Amino acid sequence: MDYKKLAADILQMVGGEKNVQSVTHCATRLRFNLSDDSAAQTDALKKTKGVVGVVNKGGQYQVVIGSDVANVYRELLELGNFDKGAKETPTEDKGPVVRVLDTIAGIFTPIIPAITGAGMLKAVMALLVAFQLIDTSSQTYQFLNFFADAAFYFLPFLIANSAAHKFKCNPYMAMSIAGVLLHPTFQSMVNAAKAEEASLSFIGLPVSLVGYSSSVIPIILAVWFMSYVEPLADKVSPKPVKFFTKPLLTLIITAPVALIALGPLGNILGEWIADGINFLNARVGWLVPMVVGIFTPLMVMTGMHYGLIPIGINNIATAGFDTVVGPGMLGSNIAQGGASLAVAVRTKNSEIKQLATSAGITAVCGITEPAMYGISLRFKRPLIAAMIGGGVAGFFLGITGVGRYTSGSPGLLALPGYIGDQGPRNIMLACIGAAIAFSVAFAVSFFLGIDDPPEEGAATAPEDEHAVSEADAAAAPGEANAKKVKGTDKNTTGVEYKIYAPLNGTAVALDTVSDPTFAEGILGQGIAILPSEGKVYAPFDGTVANVFDTKHAIGLRSSSGIEILIHVGIDTVNLQGKHYTAKVSVGEEIRRGQLLWEFNRKAIKNAGYELVTPVIVTNTEDYAEITTSADGAVTVGDELLEVRCHE
């Protein structure tokens, strides 16, 4: 794969460097914060070779790459500086839930490699001890142990750095606050006060006897507070001495507040979370792992799973093990792999078989995005199977009280992390839960099957019972005598279908449109119309697949499977729906010639926008040929495009 070219293509399609506030990556995705999400060419990105999928959820524009994401990210960083515009871009238009998820994702995504590496080292050590390959009293074991403990013990430093980038303050000052919380002298003072049943105070204010190693919430609160102190210190510091007064004021204000108020508050919040988990485990221990097992795919799609990561880390830090996030996600991830591998076994399409096999193996190892976006969401039924398998496994792991002792990407490779002080019971039950997840999801997915797409260029014999009746042909003259492939809504091979003009106006070649996204055929082949009136009609019988929130465009799907986009005007998304009135909604069935929506030609033109309207076949790759059958003046109902299926 040419990572440099892929990175350049992605950067162009997300709107260029100026549209990127910041970018990071996780195990499989590039995660962008964009100034204007609508400027990204999502459909084109989804069709780009090397891109598995695109998700715009949780406050981030996410481009799913797969295991090569780090290589693409490295090339992307060579192409521009993506932090320079972040401060100037407002985020008030995002809802509170989205802002919280965006913040959590921004803080925890960069540190995942560190805690995953440490967690997997712990898992390897557990295996070595279990098979008596290493003695826990040996110096080698002690070295390995603090290698693995370091990332967790000094977790506040890692979080401080990433939180500072998210809250737009100095990361080195943030890490110095983490140093205050973890300083050996402070910890010695706390230990001595506890031993003597004494107290600590700073300028007469009480300091809680709390240790902050491996903690999560206290440092986040401290850095958040510092993000307000730092600009205030900058403002009040005289310019000639600002170089040292600004950091001085930031430190002398933030550090005491962190020790006296925010640190103890964060510690209390962490204990409340742990107590809440213990309460649920004691009364309905099966509930939360089952819910996590069922809904993890949906949470990953929306970015909400980042709300669980701090809970899992906090559980391990406070209680020593996690019975909620890890077990639930373990069942979900392995179920996702089982569902994909069932598709690989059942499908006759060689391309799908290869993709499902690779994605399934990756998923059972803990990375689910290729399986989710390449298989589950594409065919829907494997997603149902994965949710069922994850729920059943989560229920089993919950009622048996299985917990993980280390962090890591939930999957087969992380199973050694379930070896703990409970002896072999915990790891055995974890393995049984993993087997349940895989078996149930595989069986359900295999039973449900998928609508197997035909091989590229392969002919599929039509079934007589799917022939269109004469009455249907009369009702839809552009699809007369068409037949469907059994089990799908694809057309039979070699059949031609017609798309009729949805507007009155003048037909022009697509390559004359000023927007290169349309002119270069990135979204698909088609034609454009200069409208002479502000009304758009259905070009065939079918359903409404998508009505854009800004009402400037609509996606339609014919009864024969042709998908088209009608886009009124160029860059008219900026009008935010002004001057447009939709007459239909998503999912609504339509008949050829039905009025779909209206627009005010004069107002749009006066606002400075072109009215040329591309009519694009967005699933162009599914067909052998798309030709234009109109040139010059067209009237609603005139033949506009001819679509021919593969021979």
C-alpha positions in Angstrom: 0.0 0.0 0.0 1.2 3.5 -0.8 0.7 5.1 2.6 1.9 8.5 1.4 -0.7 8.7 -1.4 -3.4 7.4 0.8 -2.6 10.0 3.4 -2.7 12.8 0.8 -6.0 11.5 -0.6 -7.6 11.4 2.8 -6.3 14.9 3.7 -7.8 16.3 0.5 -11.1 14.6 1.1 -11.5 15.8 4.6 -11.3 19.3 3.4 -7.5 20.0 3.4 -5.1 21.1 6.1 -7.1 24.3 6.8 -10.2 22.2 7.7 -8.3 20.0 10.2 -8.1 21.3 13.8 -6.3 18.2 15.1 -5.8 14.6 14.2 -4.8 11.5 16.2 -5.3 7.8 15.8 -6.3 4.7 17.7 -5.7 1.0 16.8 -7.6 1.2 13.5 -8.8 4.8 12.8 -7.6 8.2 12.0 -9.6 10.6 14.3 -10.0 14.1 13.0 -11.5 17.2 14.6 -12.7 19.2 11.6 -13.6 22.8 11.5 -16.5 22.0 9.1 -17.6 18.4 8.9 -19.7 19.1 5.8 -16.6 20.0 3.8 -15.5 16.4 4.0 -16.2 14.1 1.0 -17.6 11.2 3.0 -18.9 9.1 0.1 -15.7 9.5 -1.8 -13.6 8.5 1.2 -15.7 5.4 1.7 -14.8 4.4 -1.9 -11.1 5.1 -1.5 -8.9 2.0 -1.7 -7.3 1.5 1.7 -10.2 3.0 3.6 -12.5 0.5 5.4 -15.2 3.0 6.4 -16.0 6.5 7.6 -17.8 7.4 10.9 -18.8 10.9 12.0 -19.8 10.4 15.6 -18.8 11.4 19.1 -17.5 14.7 18.0 -14.9 13.2 15.7 -14.6 12.5 12.0 -13.2 9.0 12.0 -11.6 7.4 8.9 -11.3 3.6 9.5 -8.0 2.2 8.0 -7.3 -1.0 9.9 -4.0 -2.2 11.2 -2.0 0.1 8.8 -3.4 3.2 10.5 -0.1 4.1 12.2 1.7 4.2 8.9 -0.9 6.4 7.3 -0.9 8.7 10.3 2.8 9.1 10.1 2.6 10.1 6.5 -0.3 12.4 7.3 1.8 14.3 9.9 4.4 15.0 7.2 1.8 16.8 5.2 0.8 19.6 7.6 0.5 21.1 11.0 -2.9 20.1 12.3 -2.9 21.9 15.7 -2.5 25.5 14.5 -6.2 26.3 14.1 -7.7 24.4 17.0 -8.0 27.3 19.4 -9.9 29.5 17.1 -12.5 27.0 16.2 -15.6 27.2 18.4 -17.2 24.0 19.6 -20.4 25.4 21.2 -22.5 24.0 18.4 -21.8 20.5 19.7 -24.2 19.1 22.3 -23.0 18.5 25.9 -22.9 14.7 25.4 -20.9 15.0 22.2 -18.5 17.5 23.9 -17.9 15.1 26.8 -17.3 12.1 24.5 -15.0 14.2 22.3 -13.0 15.3 25.4 -12.7 11.7 26.7 -11.7 10.4 23.3 -9.1 13.1 22.9 -7.6 12.4 26.3 -7.5 8.6 26.2 -6.9 7.8 22.6 -3.2 8.9 22.6 -2.4 6.9 25.8 -4.0 3.6 24.7 -0.7 2.2 23.2 1.1 2.7 26.5 -1.5 1.1 28.7 -2.1 -1.7 26.1 1.6 -2.5 26.0 1.8 -2.5 29.8 -1.3 -4.7 30.1 -0.1 -7.2 27.5 3.3 -7.5 29.3 1.3 -8.2 32.5 -0.5 -10.9 30.6 2.7 -12.5 29.3 4.1 -12.5 32.8 1.0 -14.2 34.1 1.5 -16.9 31.4 5.1 -17.3 32.3 4.2 -17.8 36.0 1.3 -20.1 35.3 3.6 -22.4 33.3 6.4 -22.1 35.9 8.8 -20.6 33.3 9.7 -17.7 35.7 10.1 -17.4 39.5 8.2 -14.4 41.0 11.1 -13.9 43.4 13.7 -13.6 40.7 15.2 -10.3 39.7 14.1 -10.8 36.1 10.5 -11.0 37.2 10.9 -7.9 39.3 12.3 -6.0 36.4 9.5 -7.1 34.1 7.0 -6.3 36.8 8.0 -2.7 37.2 8.3 -2.4 33.4 4.6 -3.3 33.2 3.6 -1.2 36.3 5.3 2.0 35.1 2.6 3.1 32.7 -0.1 2.5 35.3 1.7 4.0 38.3 2.6 7.1 36.3 -0.7 7.2 34.5 -1.4 10.8 35.7 1.6 11.9 33.7 0.3 10.3 30.5 -3.2 11.7 31.1 -1.8 15.1 31.9 0.0 15.4 28.6 -3.0 14.3 26.5 -5.5 16.3 28.6 -3.3 19.4 28.1 -3.5 19.0 24.3 -7.3 18.6 24.6 -7.8 21.6 26.9 -5.3 23.7 24.9 -2.8 24.4 27.7 0.9 23.8 28.1 1.5 20.0 28.4 4.8 20.4 30.3 3.1 22.5 33.0 0.3 19.9 33.1 2.9 17.2 33.6 4.4 19.2 36.4 1.1 19.2 38.2 1.0 15.4 37.8 4.5 15.5 39.3 3.1 17.3 42.3 0.4 14.6 42.8 2.9 11.8 42.5 6.0 13.4 44.2 7.7 10.9 46.7 7.8 13.6 49.4 4.1 14.2 49.3 3.5 10.4 49.4 5.8 10.1 52.3 4.0 12.9 54.1 0.7 11.1 53.5 2.0 7.8 54.7 3.5 9.4 57.9 0.3 11.3 58.7 -1.7 8.1 58.3 0.6 6.1 60.5 0.5 8.8 63.2 -3.3 9.4 62.6 -2.4 13.1 62.0 -3.4 15.5 59.3 -1.8 17.7 56.7 -2.4 21.3 55.8 -1.1 23.9 53.4 -1.3 27.6 54.5 -3.9 26.4 57.0 -6.1 24.6 54.5 -6.5 20.8 55.0 -4.9 18.4 52.5 -6.5 15.0 52.1 -4.4 12.0 52.8 -4.8 10.5 49.3 -2.4 8.7 47.0 -2.7 9.5 43.3 -0.7 6.8 41.6 -2.7 5.0 38.8 -5.5 7.5 39.3 -7.5 8.9 36.4 -10.0 11.6 37.4 -7.9 13.8 39.7 -5.4 14.8 37.0 -8.1 15.4 34.4 -9.8 17.9 36.8 -6.5 19.5 37.7 -5.5 20.1 34.0 -9.0 21.3 33.2 -8.6 23.9 36.0 -5.1 24.8 34.8 -6.5 25.5 31.3 -8.4 28.5 32.9 -5.6 29.6 35.2 -2.9 29.7 32.4 -4.6 32.3 30.2 -5.5 34.4 33.2 -1.8 34.3 34.3 -0.8 35.3 30.8 -3.2 38.2 30.9 -2.1 39.7 34.3 1.6 39.1 33.8 3.6 42.2 32.6 5.1 41.6 29.2 8.7 42.1 30.2 8.6 39.4 32.9 5.8 37.2 31.4 8.3 34.5 30.6 8.7 33.5 34.2 5.6 35.0 36.0 3.1 33.2 33.8 4.4 29.6 34.7 5.0 30.8 38.3 1.4 31.9 38.7 0.1 28.8 36.9 2.0 26.5 39.2 1.4 28.3 42.5 -2.3 28.5 41.9 -3.0 25.1 40.3 -0.9 22.9 42.5 -2.6 23.8 45.8 -6.0 23.7 44.3 -5.2 20.2 42.9 -4.0 18.9 46.3 -6.7 20.6 48.4 -9.8 20.4 46.3 -9.7 18.8 42.9 -7.5 15.8 43.7 -9.7 14.7 46.6 -12.8 15.4 44.6 -11.5 13.2 41.7 -10.6 10.5 44.2 -14.2 10.6 45.6 -15.7 10.4 42.1 -13.5 7.4 41.3 -14.5 5.7 44.5 -18.2 6.4 43.8 -17.8 4.8 40.4 -16.1 1.8 42.0 -18.8 1.6 44.7 -21.5 1.8 42.0 -19.9 -1.1 40.1 -19.6 -3.1 43.3 -23.3 -2.4 44.1 -24.3 -3.7 40.7 -22.1 -6.7 40.9 -23.5 -7.7 44.3 -27.1 -7.5 43.1 -27.3 -7.8 39.3 -23.8 -8.9 38.4 -24.9 -10.1 35.0 -26.6 -6.9 33.9 -23.8 -4.5 33.0 -21.5 -7.0 31.2 -24.5 -8.2 29.2 -25.5 -4.7 28.2 -21.9 -3.9 27.3 -21.6 -7.2 25.3 -24.8 -6.4 23.4 -24.3 -2.7 22.6 -20.5 -2.4 22.2 -20.7 -2.3 18.4 -23.2 0.5 18.5 -21.1 2.4 21.1 -18.0 2.0 19.0 -19.9 3.4 16.0 -21.0 6.5 18.0 -17.8 6.9 20.0 -19.6 6.3 23.2 -17.3 3.4 24.2 -14.8 6.1 25.2 -17.0 6.8 28.1 -16.3 3.2 29.4 -12.5 3.3 29.1 -11.9 5.5 32.2 -14.3 3.3 34.1 -12.4 0.2 33.2 -9.0 1.8 34.1 -10.5 3.2 37.3 -11.8 -0.2 38.3 -8.3 -1.8 37.9 -6.7 1.2 39.7 -9.1 1.1 42.7 -10.1 -2.5 43.0 -7.3 -4.3 41.2 -9.6 -5.9 38.6 -12.4 -4.9 36.2 -15.6 -7.0 36.0 -17.5 -4.7 33.7 -15.8 -3.1 30.7 -13.2 -5.8 29.9 -15.4 -8.9 30.1 -18.3 -7.2 28.3 -16.1 -6.0 25.5 -14.3 -9.3 25.4 -17.5 -11.1 24.6 -18.5 -8.4 22.0 -15.2 -8.4 20.1 -14.9 -12.2 19.9 -18.6 -12.4 18.8 -17.8 -9.9 16.1 -15.0 -12.1 14.9 -17.2 -15.2 15.0 -20.0 -13.5 13.0 -17.5 -12.4 10.3 -15.8 -15.8 10.0 -19.3 -17.4 9.6 -19.8 -15.1 6.6 -16.4 -16.2 5.3 -17.4 -19.9 5.5 -20.8 -19.4 3.9 -20.2 -16.8 1.2 -19.4 -17.8 -2.4 -18.0 -14.4 -3.3 -14.2 -14.7 -3.2 -13.6 -11.0 -2.3 -16.1 -11.1 0.6 -14.6 -14.4 1.8 -11.1 -12.9 1.9 -12.3 -9.7 3.7 -14.5 -11.6 6.2 -11.6 -14.0 7.0 -9.1 -11.3 7.6 -11.6 -9.1 9.5 -12.8 -12.0 11.6 -9.3 -13.0 12.7 -8.5 -9.4 13.6 -11.7 -9.1 15.6 -11.1 -12.1 17.8 -7.7 -10.7 18.5 -9.4 -7.5 19.8 -9.6 -5.1 16.8 -13.2 -5.0 15.5 -13.4 -2.1 13.1 -12.6 -4.0 9.9 -15.2 -6.6 10.8 -17.8 -4.0 11.8 -17.5 -1.7 8.8 -16.4 -4.2 6.2 -18.9 -7.0 7.1 -21.4 -6.3 9.9 -22.7 -2.9 8.9 -22.5 -3.7 5.2 -24.7 -6.9 5.5 -26.6 -6.1 8.7 -27.3 -9.7 9.7 -23.8 -10.4 11.0 -24.2 -7.3 13.3 -27.3 -8.9 14.8 -25.4 -12.1 15.3 -22.5 -10.3 17.0 -24.9 -8.5 19.4 -26.6 -11.7 20.3 -23.3 -13.6 20.9 -21.8 -10.6 22.8 -24.9 -10.4 25.0 -25.0 -14.2 25.8 -21.3 -14.2 26.6 -21.6 -11.0 28.7 -24.4 -12.6 30.7 -22.3 -15.7 31.4 -19.2 -13.6 32.4 -21.4 -11.4 34.6 -23.1 -14.2 36.6 -19.8 -16.0 37.1 -18.0 -12.8 38.3 -15.2 -12.9 35.8 -12.8 -9.9 35.9 -9.6 -8.8 34.1 -6.5 -7.7 36.0 -4.8 -5.8 33.2 -5.9 -3.3 30.5 -5.6 -4.2 26.8 -7.6 -4.6 23.6 -10.3 -7.2 24.6 -9.7 -10.3 22.6 -8.0 -13.7 22.6 -4.6 -12.2 23.0 -5.7 -10.4 26.2 -7.0 -13.6 27.9 -3.8 -14.1 29.9 -4.8 -10.8 31.7 -7.6 -12.8 33.4 -5.0 -14.8 35.3 -5.1 -13.4 38.8 -5.3 -14.2 42.5 -8.4 -16.3 42.0 -6.3 -19.2 40.7 -7.3 -20.9 37.5 -11.0 -20.4 37.9 -11.1 -16.9 36.5 -9.1 -17.6 33.4 -11.1 -20.8 32.7 -14.4 -19.0 32.9 -13.0 -16.2 30.7 -12.1 -18.8 28.1 -15.5 -20.4 28.3 -17.1 -17.0 27.9 -15.0 -16.3 24.8 -16.0 -19.7 23.4 -19.7 -18.9 24.0 -19.3 -15.5 22.3 -17.7 -17.1 19.2 -19.9 -20.1 19.0 -23.3 -18.3 19.4 -22.3 -15.5 17.0 -20.9 -17.9 14.4 -24.0 -20.1 14.5 -26.5 -17.2 14.3 -24.5 -15.5 11.5 -24.2 -18.7 9.6 -28.0 -19.4 10.0 -29.0 -15.9 9.0 -26.5 -15.7 6.1 -26.1 -12.6 3.9 -27.4 -11.4 0.5 -24.3 -12.7 -1.3 -23.3 -10.1 -3.9 -22.3 -11.5 -7.3 -18.7 -11.7 -8.4 -17.6 -8.8 -10.5 -18.6 -9.5 -14.1 -20.3 -12.8 -13.2 -23.6 -13.7 -14.7 -26.4 -14.8 -12.4 -29.4 -16.7 -13.7 -32.7 -15.1 -13.0 -35.6 -16.9 -11.4 -38.9 -16.9 -13.3 -40.9 -16.1 -10.2 -39.1 -12.7 -10.0 -40.1 -11.5 -13.4 -41.9 -8.2 -13.5 -45.5 -8.4 -14.5 -47.0 -6.5 -17.5 -48.9 -4.3 -15.1 -45.7 -3.4 -13.2 -44.0 -2.8 -16.5 -46.7 -0.4 -17.6 -46.5 1.4 -14.3 -42.8 1.8 -14.6 -42.0 1.9 -18.3 -38.3 2.6 -17.7 -38.0 -0.8 -16.0 -40.1 -2.9 -18.3 -39.4 -6.6 -18.5 -36.8 -6.4 -15.8 -36.1 -9.3 -13.5 -34.4 -9.5 -10.1 -31.7 -11.8 -8.9 -33.1 -14.2 -6.3 -32.5 -13.1 -2.8 -31.4 -9.6 -3.7 -32.8 -6.4 -5.4 -30.0 -6.3 -8.0 -31.1 -6.5 -11.6 -30.4 -9.4 -13.9 -27.3 -9.3 -16.1 -27.3 -7.4 -19.3 -30.6 -5.5 -18.5 -30.8 -1.8 -19.2 -32.7 0.6 -17.0 -33.6 4.2 -17.5 -33.5 7.2 -15.2 -35.9 10.0 -16.1 -35.4 13.7 -15.7 -36.3 15.0 -12.2 -36.3 18.7 -13.2 -37.2 21.0 -16.1 -34.2 22.7 -17.5 -31.1 22.2 -19.6 -29.0 19.0 -19.5 -25.2 19.5 -19.5 -22.2 17.2 -19.2 -21.1 16.3 -15.7 -17.5 17.3 -16.4 -18.6 20.9 -16.9 -19.7 21.3 -13.3 -17.4 23.6 -11.3 -17.1 21.3 -8.3 -14.4 18.6 -9.0 -16.1 16.2 -6.7 -18.9 15.9 -9.3 -16.9 16.8 -12.5 -14.3 14.1 -11.9 -16.8 11.4 -11.1 -15.6 10.9 -7.6 -19.1 10.3 -6.4 -20.2 8.4 -9.5 -21.2 8.9 -13.1 -24.2 10.9 -14.2 -25.3 14.2 -15.7 -26.2 17.7 -14.6 -29.2 19.9 -15.2 -29.5 23.7 -15.1 -33.0 24.0 -13.6 -35.6 26.3 -15.1 -38.0 26.0 -12.2 -37.7 25.2 -8.5 -39.2 21.8 -8.3 -37.7 18.3 -8.2 -39.6 15.1 -9.1 -39.0 11.4 -8.7 -37.0 10.0 -11.6 -38.3 6.4 -11.0 -40.3 4.2 -8.6 -38.4 3.5 -5.4 -37.7 4.8 -1.9 -36.1 7.9 -0.3 -32.8 6.7 1.1 -31.6 10.0 2.5 -32.8 13.6 2.9 -29.9 15.8 4.0 -30.5 18.0 7.0 -29.7 21.0 4.9 -32.3 19.9 2.3 -30.0 20.8 -0.6 -29.7 17.2 -1.7 -31.6 13.9 -1.6 -30.6 10.2 -2.0 -33.0 7.9 -3.8 -33.1 4.1 -4.4 -35.0 2.6 -7.3 -37.0 -0.6 -7.0 -34.3 -2.2 -9.1 -31.4 -1.1 -6.8 -30.1 2.0 -8.6 -29.0 4.6 -6.1 -28.8 8.2 -7.1 -28.0 11.6 -5.6 -29.8 14.7 -6.7 -27.7 17.7 -5.5 -29.4 21.1 -6.1 -26.7 23.7 -6.5 -22.9 23.9 -5.8 -21.8 24.4 -2.2 -25.4 25.1 -1.2 -24.9 23.0 2.0 -23.8 26.4 3.4 -27.3 27.7 3.2 -28.2 25.2 6.0 -31.6 24.4 4.4 -32.7 28.0 3.7 -34.7 28.3 0.5 -35.5 24.5 0.4 -38.7 22.7 1.3 -38.7 18.9 1.4 -42.0 17.1 0.5 -40.8 13.6 1.4 -39.0 11.9 4.3 -36.4 9.1 4.6 -37.9 5.6 4.0 -40.9 6.9 2.1 -41.9 5.1 -1.0 -42.1 7.2 -4.1 -43.6 6.9 -7.6 -42.1 8.3 -10.8 -43.2 11.9 -11.3 -44.0 12.5 -7.6 -42.9 16.0 -6.3 -40.0 15.5 -3.9 -39.0 19.0 -2.9 -39.0 22.6 -3.9 -36.4 25.3 -3.8 -36.3 29.1 -4.4 -34.2 29.5 -7.5 -34.0 33.3 -7.3 -33.1 33.4 -3.6 -30.3 30.8 -4.0 -28.9 32.6 -7.0 -29.0 36.0 -5.2 -27.1 34.4 -2.4 -24.3 33.8 -4.8 -24.6 30.0 -5.5 -24.7 28.1 -8.8 -27.9 26.3 -9.4 -26.5 23.5 -11.6 -27.9 20.2 -10.3 -25.9 17.0 -10.7 -27.8 13.7 -10.9 -25.3 11.0 -9.9 -25.6 7.2 -9.8 -23.7 6.7 -6.5 -23.4 2.9 -6.8 -21.8 3.2 -10.3 -19.4 0.4 -9.6 -22.4 -2.1 -9.5 -23.1 -1.5 -13.2 -21.4 -2.1 -16.4 -22.2 1.2 -18.1 -24.0 4.4 -17.5 -24.7 6.6 -20.5 -26.5 9.9 -21.0 -29.6 9.9 -23.2 -30.3 13.7 -23.0 -28.6 16.8 -24.2 -30.0 20.3 -24.1 -33.5 21.1 -23.0 -35.2 18.5 -20.9 -38.6 18.2 -19.3 -39.6 16.2 -16.3 -40.1 12.6 -17.4 -37.7 12.7 -20.4 -35.1 9.9 -20.6 -32.0 11.2 -18.9 -29.6 8.2 -18.1 -29.4 4.6 -19.2 -27.9 2.1 -16.7 -26.8 -1.3 -18.0 -26.0 -4.2 -15.7 -22.9 -6.4 -16.1 -23.1 -9.2 -18.7 
